[in-house]
Amino acid sequence: MNKKGWGFPILIVAIHALAILVRWSALSELLPAHFDLQGNASGTMPRSSLLLHPLFGAAICLTAYVIARKKQKLQTGLIILASGICLVMLSSTMVTLTSGKLPIFMLAEPVILLAAVIGFVISVVKSRKSIR
């Protein structure tokens, strides 16, 4: 199994954790969350919950890696999908870290996720064709 491609989703998780750590001391204990397109918060969350985001990203990468070891033909698709999911989670965190002032992150989330799913599907279709 080629392990080189896994560097990208791992890098996304590392950047995610670093973004949180850089801003950590400036964050209040209760953070705004669930923003509308105008940047108005419609909910709150504790600051500590931000730490779960990169942990979930790491868990997604690990799960995708384990599946790819068993189903090597799916490796490229799983890298694309894991990277997309981790980028969406990073984008969500960036919305929180900017207090909703940069709605571009919210608008990017569905585009990133759609691109990741399409990339995964294309990869799966290509891998099935190469089996024949």
C-alpha positions in Angstrom: 0.0 0.0 0.0 1.3 3.4 -0.9 1.5 5.6 2.2 2.5 8.8 0.5 -1.0 10.1 -0.2 -1.9 10.0 3.5 0.3 13.0 4.2 -2.4 15.4 3.0 -5.2 14.5 5.3 -2.7 14.3 8.2 -1.4 17.7 7.3 -5.0 19.1 7.4 -5.5 17.7 10.9 -2.2 19.2 12.1 -3.1 22.6 10.7 -6.5 22.3 12.3 -4.9 21.6 15.7 -2.4 24.4 15.2 -5.1 26.9 14.4 -6.9 26.1 17.6 -3.7 26.2 19.7 -2.6 29.5 18.2 -5.9 31.2 19.2 -6.6 29.2 22.4 -5.5 31.9 24.9 -7.6 34.6 23.2 -10.8 32.5 23.2 -13.4 32.9 25.8 -14.7 29.9 27.7 -18.0 30.0 25.8 -17.8 30.4 22.0 -20.4 31.4 19.5 -21.5 28.6 17.2 -24.0 27.8 14.4 -23.8 31.0 12.5 -26.2 32.2 9.8 -24.9 33.7 6.5 -24.8 37.2 8.0 -22.4 36.0 10.7 -24.9 36.0 13.6 -24.5 33.2 16.1 -27.5 31.1 16.9 -25.9 29.0 19.6 -22.8 28.6 21.8 -20.4 25.9 22.7 -17.7 25.5 25.3 -14.1 26.3 24.2 -13.0 22.8 25.1 -15.3 21.3 22.5 -13.0 22.8 19.8 -10.3 20.2 20.8 -12.6 17.5 19.6 -12.6 18.7 16.0 -9.0 17.7 15.1 -9.4 14.5 17.2 -12.4 13.5 15.1 -10.4 14.4 12.0 -7.6 12.1 13.1 -10.1 9.4 13.9 -11.6 9.7 10.4 -8.1 9.5 8.8 -7.2 6.5 10.9 -10.5 4.7 10.0 -10.0 5.5 6.3 -6.4 4.2 6.5 -7.5 0.9 8.1 -10.2 0.4 5.5 -7.7 1.2 2.7 -5.3 -1.4 4.0 -8.0 -4.1 3.6 -9.4 -2.6 0.3 -6.3 -1.2 -1.4 -8.3 -0.3 -4.6 -10.2 2.2 -2.5 -7.1 4.0 -1.1 -7.1 7.0 -3.4 -10.9 7.5 -2.9 -10.5 7.2 0.8 -7.7 9.7 0.9 -9.9 12.2 -1.1 -12.9 11.6 1.2 -10.9 11.8 4.4 -9.2 15.0 3.2 -12.6 16.5 2.3 -14.2 15.7 5.6 -11.2 17.1 7.5 -11.3 20.3 5.4 -15.0 20.7 6.2 -14.2 20.3 9.9 -11.3 22.8 9.7 -13.6 25.2 7.9 -16.2 24.8 10.6 -13.6 25.5 13.2 -12.4 28.6 11.3 -16.0 30.0 11.4 -15.9 29.6 15.1 -12.4 31.1 15.5 -13.4 34.1 13.5 -16.7 34.5 15.3 -18.6 34.1 12.0 -17.1 37.2 10.5 -15.8 35.2 7.5 -18.8 33.5 6.1 -16.7 32.3 3.2 -15.8 29.3 5.3 -19.5 28.4 5.8 -20.1 28.6 2.0 -17.0 26.5 1.3 -18.2 23.6 3.4 -20.8 22.1 1.1 -18.6 22.7 -1.9 -15.7 20.9 -0.3 -17.8 18.0 0.8 -19.5 17.6 -2.6 -16.1 17.6 -4.3 -14.8 15.0 -1.9 -17.8 12.7 -2.4 -17.5 13.1 -6.2 -13.8 12.4 -6.0 -14.4 9.3 -4.0 -17.1 8.0 -6.3 -14.9 8.6 -9.4 -12.1 6.8 -7.7 -14.3 3.8 -6.8 -15.7 3.7 -10.4 -12.1 3.8 -11.9 -10.9 1.1 -9.5 -13.8 -1.2 -10.5 -13.0 -0.7 -14.1 -9.4 -1.6 -13.6 -10.4 -4.9 -11.9 -12.2 -6.0 -15.1 
